[in-house]
Amino acid sequence: MERRSCCSFLMLFLLIAVAVSVWGFTRMQNQVTKKLTVDLEDSELQEKNTELGLKNFDIELQNMLMQMDITLTEVKGLENEMKLITSDQEKMAKEAKECQDLVVTLNKQITGIVQEKSDNEGNFNATKSKWTEQMQALKKQLEERSPVCAFVKKLNASGLCS
């Protein structure tokens, strides 16, 4: 019996060892499974966060593209406005230059007219002075008795000379 009891004891020992090994293996598998489940859940959360981040990035990118389109439209509008303003400015500069040239021409003409007026006034005053002298001389002659009147009195035409 000793042999049987030894065998039974050995069997029992082996059975307990196998049971403990299976229990330990199962427990280790459960821990590994729990760890893998947690890791999987973490990975899924990270994937969801990454997806949300990409969606947010895509939304932000779309917003930025829309803002860029709006800004480009505004820039084109401002460029067109600048072209109009530049064109107007060039026209105004050309008109100002023409006006300045006209002012210079008119100033030259005015200078010529003033000079001509001055010359005419000088000639008028000289001619007036000569005429005044002639009128004075003629008045003087009228006031003096003419030698012709003495001759006319002799001819009996006294009505002509007083």
Secondary structure, DSSP 4 states (H G I P E B T S, - for coil): -HHHHHHHHHHHHHHHHHHHHHHHHHHHHHHHHHHHHHHHHHHHHHHHHHHHHHHHHHHHHHHHHHHHHHHHHHHHHHHHHHHHHHHHHHHHHHHHHHHHHHHHHHHHHHHHHHHHHHHHHHHHHHHHHHHHHHHHHHHHHHHSPPHHHHHHHHTT-TTT--
